Amino acid sequence: MLKAITNYELRITNLKSKIVNLKYRSLLLLTVYCSLFTVFYGCASAKKSELPDVQIEAIEYNQRGVNAVLAGNYDRAVIEFKRSLKLNTSIDNQNGVCANLLNLGRVYLAADRFDDARPVLEKALQLGLNINDQLMISEAYACQVSLSDWKQ
């Protein structure tokens, strides 16, 4: 037998549905708020740098070298990469030294200074092998292949 749904029962059902939707919306808003709070607080909070000041300075010189390369100023790039290399060497930052040697070798290649590029890239490869950094090793090999291609 079919039971007629009264207007009262229909209102109760709608009300329950609205309460459930409100709970889910509130939960969703709370989740979004907490996520945003975490992201913005984490980005805006003053965090202490874990890198030594010398290493930060070396990174800045390296970035200046990259900017100089992008501007086509290879002589300036060589100067900046050498400064970064000197600082990374002074704090025994092997990864930084290897990256600087690779960047320096790339600049020499771009400037057609092949005789300068070869020993720098060989040092970068040897250092990459010593620290077992696969990315540095592959980059050094790629640069050496470029060197042999360009010299021909």
trRosetta pair geometry for C-beta under 8 A, 3 or more apart (Angstrom, degrees):
i j d omega theta_ij theta_ji phi_ij phi_ji
5 9 5.1 -118 -164 80 80 127
5 10 5.7 92 146 -56 114 94
6 9 4.8 98 55 6 79 99
6 10 7.0 -141 96 -3 44 88
7 10 5.6 -56 -150 38 33 115
7 11 6.4 34 152 -20 65 105
8 11 5.8 -56 -151 35 30 109
8 12 6.5 30 151 -19 65 105
9 12 5.6 -51 -147 34 34 113
9 13 6.4 36 153 -19 65 104
10 13 5.7 -52 -148 35 31 112
10 14 6.4 30 154 -16 64 106
11 14 5.7 -54 -147 39 32 111
11 15 6.1 35 153 -22 65 108
12 15 5.6 -55 -148 37 29 114
12 16 6.4 31 154 -20 64 104
13 16 5.8 -52 -148 34 30 110
13 17 6.4 31 152 -19 63 107
14 17 5.6 -55 -149 37 32 114
14 18 6.4 32 153 -20 66 105
15 18 5.7 -53 -148 35 31 111
15 19 6.4 33 153 -20 64 104
16 19 5.7 -53 -149 34 32 112
16 20 6.4 31 153 -17 65 104
17 20 5.9 -54 -149 36 31 110
17 21 6.3 30 153 -16 64 107
18 21 5.6 -55 -146 40 32 111
18 22 6.1 35 153 -23 65 106
19 22 5.6 -53 -146 36 30 113
19 23 6.5 34 152 -22 63 102
20 23 5.7 -51 -151 32 32 113
20 24 6.6 27 153 -14 64 105
21 24 5.8 -57 -149 40 32 108
21 25 6.1 32 154 -19 67 108
22 25 5.6 -53 -143 39 30 112
22 26 6.1 33 156 -21 64 107
23 26 5.8 -56 -147 37 27 111
23 27 6.2 27 154 -18 63 108
24 27 5.6 -54 -145 38 31 111
24 28 6.1 33 154 -19 65 107
25 28 5.6 -55 -146 38 30 112
25 29 6.2 30 155 -18 65 106
26 29 5.8 -53 -145 38 30 110
26 30 6.2 31 155 -19 64 107
27 30 5.7 -53 -146 36 29 112
27 31 6.3 31 153 -20 63 106
28 31 5.7 -54 -148 35 30 112
28 32 6.3 27 155 -16 65 106
29 32 5.7 -55 -145 39 31 109
29 33 6.0 34 155 -21 66 108
30 33 5.6 -53 -144 37 29 113
30 34 6.2 28 157 -17 64 107
31 34 5.9 -56 -146 37 27 108
31 35 6.3 27 155 -18 63 108
32 35 5.7 -57 -147 37 30 112
32 36 6.2 26 157 -15 66 108
33 36 6.0 -59 -146 40 27 107
33 37 6.1 30 155 -22 64 109
34 37 5.6 -53 -143 36 29 114
34 38 6.3 31 156 -20 63 105
35 38 5.8 -56 -152 35 29 111
35 39 6.4 23 154 -15 64 108
36 39 5.7 -56 -145 39 32 109
36 40 5.9 18 163 -7 69 111
37 40 6.3 -61 -138 46 24 100
37 41 5.7 20 165 -15 64 116
38 41 6.1 -57 -134 41 20 106
38 42 5.9 20 163 -18 60 114
39 42 6.0 -63 -148 38 22 109
39 43 6.2 12 159 -12 63 112
40 43 5.8 -57 -140 41 31 106
40 44 5.7 12 166 -6 68 117
41 44 6.1 -65 -134 47 24 99
41 45 5.7 33 165 -38 65 109
42 45 6.2 -44 -133 19 21 111
49 56 6.6 13 165 -71 156 135
51 55 4.6 -115 178 85 106 124
51 56 5.3 128 106 -56 121 86
51 59 7.7 15 153 -13 161 136
52 55 4.7 92 60 6 81 103
52 56 7.2 -146 97 -5 43 86
52 91 6.3 -174 69 -140 146 153
53 56 5.6 -54 -149 36 35 113
53 57 6.3 36 152 -19 67 105
54 57 5.6 -54 -151 37 32 113
54 58 6.4 36 149 -22 64 104
54 87 5.4 -169 176 -172 90 103
54 90 6.6 -105 179 88 144 115
54 91 5.1 151 98 -46 134 136
55 58 5.4 -49 -147 34 35 115
55 59 6.5 40 151 -21 64 101
55 87 7.5 167 -94 141 32 111
55 88 7.3 71 -119 -103 71 71
55 91 6.1 -97 -63 75 87 160
55 93 5.9 125 -110 -72 105 154
55 96 6.8 -142 -140 -60 90 158
56 59 5.6 -51 -152 33 33 113
56 60 6.6 36 149 -21 64 103
57 60 5.5 -51 -151 33 35 114
57 61 6.6 34 152 -17 66 102
57 87 5.8 -136 95 -149 101 162
58 61 5.8 -52 -149 36 33 110
58 62 6.3 36 151 -21 64 106
58 83 7.9 -167 -123 124 61 73
58 84 4.6 102 -166 -151 72 73
58 87 3.8 -157 -81 94 100 125
58 88 4.8 120 -159 -54 154 81
58 91 7.7 -122 -24 27 144 124
58 93 7.0 163 75 50 165 150
58 96 5.7 43 131 -178 141 143
58 100 7.8 -71 -179 -65 107 131
59 62 5.5 -53 -148 36 32 115
59 63 6.4 33 152 -20 65 104
59 84 7.4 104 -64 -136 15 117
59 96 7.7 -88 -70 -124 72 120
60 63 5.7 -53 -148 35 31 111
60 64 6.5 35 151 -20 63 103
61 64 5.5 -51 -150 34 34 114
61 65 6.5 39 149 -22 64 102
61 80 5.0 -176 -180 -172 76 77
61 81 7.4 160 139 -86 96 21
61 83 4.4 -127 -157 95 148 109
61 84 3.8 -171 93 -64 113 87
61 87 6.8 133 23 15 142 135
62 65 5.5 -52 -155 32 34 115
62 66 6.6 35 148 -19 65 101
62 80 7.1 153 -96 143 18 99
62 81 6.6 61 -118 -111 62 63
62 84 4.2 102 -59 -126 78 164
62 96 7.7 -122 -52 -158 146 92
62 99 7.0 24 -140 119 146 116
62 100 6.3 -104 -101 -92 109 86
62 103 6.7 137 -151 16 92 169
63 66 5.5 -48 -149 33 37 113
63 67 6.4 39 151 -18 66 103
64 67 5.6 -52 -148 37 33 112
64 68 6.3 37 151 -22 65 104
64 76 8.0 -98 149 151 95 101
64 80 4.3 -143 96 -141 101 145
65 68 5.6 -52 -148 34 32 113
65 69 6.5 35 152 -20 64 101
65 76 7.8 -173 -118 124 55 71
65 77 4.6 88 -162 -155 74 68
65 78 7.7 123 -136 -36 108 12
65 79 7.9 -169 -98 71 93 54
65 80 3.5 -166 -67 94 82 115
65 81 4.2 98 -129 -54 159 78
65 84 6.5 -89 -11 -1 134 134
65 103 6.1 83 120 149 136 137
65 107 7.5 -80 179 -60 107 142
66 69 5.7 -51 -152 32 33 112
66 70 6.5 32 151 -17 65 105
66 77 7.6 98 -59 -132 16 106
66 103 7.2 -74 -73 -143 79 133
67 70 5.6 -54 -149 37 33 113
67 71 6.4 26 153 -13 65 108
68 71 5.7 -60 -148 43 32 108
68 73 4.5 -83 -168 77 86 100
68 74 7.4 143 137 -90 102 17
68 76 4.0 -144 -144 98 140 106
68 77 3.8 -168 94 -67 117 76
68 80 5.9 155 4 11 139 138
69 72 7.6 46 180 -70 31 20
69 73 7.6 -97 -69 59 22 59
69 74 6.8 53 -110 -100 65 62
69 77 4.5 77 -58 -105 77 151
69 103 7.9 -122 -39 -170 148 96
69 106 7.6 19 -129 111 151 109
69 107 6.0 -112 -96 -98 113 95
69 110 7.0 95 -149 51 102 166
71 76 7.9 -12 71 61 121 136
73 76 4.1 10 134 27 116 119
73 77 6.3 143 98 -24 70 88
74 77 5.3 -53 -145 35 37 116
74 78 6.4 43 155 -24 67 99
74 107 5.4 150 -152 -172 90 96
74 110 6.1 -165 -104 96 127 108
74 111 4.2 151 158 -74 161 119
75 78 5.8 -49 -153 28 32 112
75 79 6.9 31 149 -17 62 103
75 111 8.0 112 -56 -113 59 149
76 79 5.7 -54 -155 34 36 113
76 80 6.4 30 152 -16 69 107
77 80 5.8 -57 -146 39 32 108
77 81 6.1 28 158 -16 68 109
77 103 7.8 -128 170 157 105 102
77 107 4.8 -169 111 -119 125 140
78 81 6.0 -58 -143 40 27 107
78 82 6.2 27 157 -19 63 109
78 104 6.7 79 -130 -138 67 83
78 107 5.6 -173 -72 122 75 146
78 108 7.6 83 -99 -65 112 75
78 111 7.9 -29 -50 -7 121 157
79 82 5.9 -60 -150 37 26 110
79 83 6.6 28 153 -20 63 105
80 83 5.7 -51 -150 32 33 112
80 84 6.5 31 152 -16 65 105
81 84 5.6 -53 -148 39 34 112
81 85 6.1 40 151 -24 66 106
81 100 5.4 150 -173 -161 84 84
81 103 5.0 -158 -122 104 131 113
81 104 4.5 173 131 -76 141 84
81 107 6.5 -164 1 0 152 145
82 85 5.3 -50 -144 35 33 117
82 86 6.4 39 154 -23 64 101
82 100 8.0 126 -90 175 23 120
82 104 6.9 88 -65 -105 68 128
83 86 5.8 -52 -151 31 31 112
83 87 6.6 25 153 -13 64 105
84 87 5.9 -58 -151 39 33 108
84 88 6.2 28 155 -15 68 109
84 96 7.2 -127 162 172 96 105
84 100 5.0 -169 104 -108 104 125
85 88 5.9 -57 -142 41 28 107
85 89 6.1 30 157 -21 64 108
85 97 6.3 78 -145 -132 73 66
85 100 4.0 174 -81 140 82 147
85 101 6.9 97 -115 -60 122 64
85 104 6.8 5 -52 -41 140 138
86 89 5.8 -57 -148 36 27 112
86 90 6.5 30 153 -25 62 106
87 90 5.6 -53 -149 30 33 114
87 91 6.9 5 161 3 65 105
87 96 8.0 -66 95 139 84 141
88 91 6.5 -70 -150 48 31 91
88 93 4.3 -90 -157 64 82 109
88 96 3.5 -149 -129 111 133 118
88 97 4.6 -173 121 -63 122 67
88 100 5.8 -178 28 -10 146 139
89 92 7.3 25 -171 -79 34 38
89 93 7.9 -80 -52 41 21 74
89 97 5.7 89 -74 -100 70 118
93 96 3.8 21 119 26 120 121
93 97 6.2 151 89 -22 67 84
94 97 5.6 -52 -143 35 31 113
94 98 6.3 31 157 -19 65 105
94 127 6.4 -169 -169 -176 91 108
94 130 7.4 -116 -163 97 136 111
94 131 4.9 155 134 -75 135 141
95 98 5.8 -55 -149 36 30 111
95 99 6.4 29 153 -17 64 107
95 131 6.7 -161 -71 146 68 164
95 133 6.5 129 -112 -80 87 157
95 136 7.5 -143 -138 -54 67 140
96 99 5.7 -54 -145 38 32 110
96 100 6.2 32 155 -19 65 107
97 100 5.7 -56 -148 38 29 111
97 101 6.3 30 154 -20 64 106
97 127 6.3 -117 105 -168 107 160
98 101 5.8 -53 -147 35 30 111
98 102 6.5 31 153 -18 63 105
98 124 5.6 108 -156 -148 68 75
98 127 4.6 -158 -90 109 97 124
98 128 5.4 119 -151 -69 136 75
98 131 6.8 -111 -38 31 147 138
98 133 6.5 134 98 52 167 146
98 136 4.6 3 151 -146 136 146
99 102 5.7 -54 -150 37 31 112
99 103 6.3 30 153 -17 65 106
99 136 7.2 -93 -68 -105 62 108
100 103 5.7 -55 -145 39 32 110
100 104 6.1 33 155 -20 66 108
101 104 5.6 -54 -144 38 30 113
101 105 6.2 32 155 -19 64 107
101 120 5.4 -172 -165 179 83 83
101 121 7.4 156 151 -93 96 30
101 123 5.3 -122 -151 95 147 103
101 124 3.7 -175 111 -77 119 96
101 127 6.7 115 28 30 153 141
102 105 5.7 -56 -148 37 29 112
102 106 6.3 31 154 -21 64 105
102 121 7.4 70 -114 -116 54 70
102 124 4.8 127 -64 -151 70 152
102 136 6.7 -134 -47 -145 138 80
102 139 5.4 22 -142 125 144 126
102 140 6.3 -101 -99 -79 101 74
102 143 6.5 -172 -148 -28 81 154
103 106 5.6 -53 -148 34 32 113
103 107 6.5 33 153 -20 64 103
104 107 5.8 -52 -151 33 32 111
104 108 6.5 33 151 -18 64 104
104 120 5.1 -113 103 -174 110 148
105 108 5.6 -53 -149 36 33 113
105 109 6.4 36 151 -20 65 103
105 117 4.9 92 -156 -154 73 78
105 120 4.3 -171 -76 103 88 111
105 121 4.0 109 -140 -67 151 85
105 124 6.1 -92 -12 -4 141 143
105 140 7.9 63 57 -127 162 71
105 143 5.4 69 121 164 127 150
105 147 8.0 -57 177 -64 108 124
106 109 5.5 -52 -151 34 33 114
106 110 6.3 32 152 -18 66 105
106 143 6.2 -95 -77 -118 75 124
107 110 5.6 -54 -146 38 33 110
107 111 6.1 18 157 -7 67 112
108 111 5.9 -64 -141 47 28 102
108 113 4.2 -90 -159 77 80 103
108 114 7.2 141 146 -85 100 20
108 116 4.4 -141 -138 94 135 103
108 117 3.6 -177 104 -72 124 84
108 120 6.4 130 6 37 148 142
109 112 7.7 29 180 -76 31 27
109 113 7.6 -82 -52 54 20 67
109 114 7.2 58 -110 -96 58 64
109 117 5.0 89 -59 -115 72 153
109 143 6.6 -140 -36 -161 150 92
109 146 5.9 38 -156 119 151 121
109 147 6.2 -102 -103 -85 113 76
109 150 6.4 144 -159 13 93 164
112 150 7.6 -149 -116 164 68 128
113 116 4.2 -7 144 33 111 119
113 117 6.1 133 96 -30 73 91
114 117 5.3 -54 -142 33 35 115
114 118 6.6 44 162 -33 67 97
114 147 6.2 130 -144 -155 92 90
114 150 6.6 -168 -92 101 119 113
114 151 5.4 116 -152 -86 157 99
115 118 6.4 -38 -148 16 29 113
116 119 7.5 -68 -167 37 34 94
116 120 6.7 20 152 -9 67 121
117 120 5.9 -76 -154 45 33 109
117 121 5.7 24 162 -17 75 115
117 143 7.6 -140 177 162 113 110
117 147 5.6 -171 115 -109 128 120
118 121 6.2 -65 -145 39 22 105
118 122 6.3 22 159 -19 63 109
118 147 6.3 133 -86 -176 72 151
119 122 5.5 -54 -145 37 34 114
119 123 6.4 37 155 -21 66 102
120 123 5.8 -53 -153 34 31 111
120 124 6.5 32 149 -20 63 105
121 124 5.4 -49 -146 35 36 115
121 125 6.4 39 153 -20 65 102
121 140 5.9 148 -173 -156 79 81
121 143 5.0 -148 -129 109 129 122
121 144 5.4 162 143 -72 136 82
121 147 6.4 -149 31 -36 165 146
122 125 5.7 -51 -148 35 32 111
122 126 6.4 31 154 -17 64 106
122 144 7.7 86 -73 -94 63 123
123 126 5.8 -56 -146 38 31 110
123 127 6.2 28 156 -16 66 108
124 127 5.9 -57 -145 40 28 108
124 128 6.2 32 154 -22 64 108
124 136 6.8 -136 171 178 89 100
124 139 7.8 -75 147 98 129 97
124 140 4.6 -174 110 -105 102 116
124 143 7.5 21 75 53 144 145
125 128 5.6 -54 -147 36 30 114
125 129 6.4 30 154 -18 64 104
125 137 6.7 74 -144 -134 68 60
125 140 3.7 170 -80 145 76 144
125 141 6.8 97 -114 -58 117 62
125 144 6.9 9 -56 -37 139 134
126 129 5.7 -54 -151 36 31 111
126 130 6.4 33 150 -22 65 106
127 130 5.4 -52 -147 35 35 115
127 131 6.3 11 162 0 68 106
127 136 7.3 -71 98 148 87 143
128 131 6.5 -66 -142 49 26 92
128 132 8.0 106 161 -75 54 6
128 133 5.1 -95 -149 62 75 93
128 136 3.5 -160 -113 112 113 107
128 137 4.1 174 138 -68 128 63
128 139 7.7 -176 -95 52 155 89
128 140 5.3 -157 9 -5 148 139
129 132 7.1 21 -174 -78 32 47
129 137 6.1 92 -68 -102 63 112
131 136 7.3 33 68 48 113 148
133 136 4.0 45 99 19 117 114
133 137 6.4 163 87 -18 61 86
134 137 5.5 -55 -144 37 32 114
134 138 6.2 28 160 -16 67 106
135 138 6.1 -57 -147 38 28 105
135 139 6.2 26 156 -16 64 109
136 139 5.7 -57 -145 40 30 111
136 140 6.2 31 156 -21 65 107
137 140 5.8 -57 -148 35 27 110
137 141 6.5 25 154 -15 64 106
138 141 5.7 -53 -147 38 33 110
138 142 6.2 36 153 -21 65 106
139 142 5.6 -53 -146 36 32 113
139 143 6.4 31 155 -19 65 105
140 143 5.8 -53 -148 36 31 110
140 144 6.4 30 153 -18 64 106
141 144 5.7 -57 -148 37 33 110
141 145 6.4 35 152 -20 66 102
142 145 5.7 -51 -150 34 32 112
142 146 6.5 34 149 -19 63 104
143 146 5.4 -51 -150 36 35 114
143 147 6.3 43 148 -26 65 101
144 147 5.2 -44 -147 30 37 118
144 148 6.6 33 154 -15 64 100
145 148 5.9 -54 -150 37 33 106
145 149 6.3 33 150 -19 66 107
146 149 5.5 -56 -145 39 33 112
146 150 6.0 27 158 -18 68 110
147 150 6.0 -58 -142 39 26 106
147 151 6.3 24 160 -21 62 110
148 151 6.0 -53 -142 34 29 110
148 152 6.9 35 158 -28 60 104
149 152 6.3 -60 -161 23 29 111
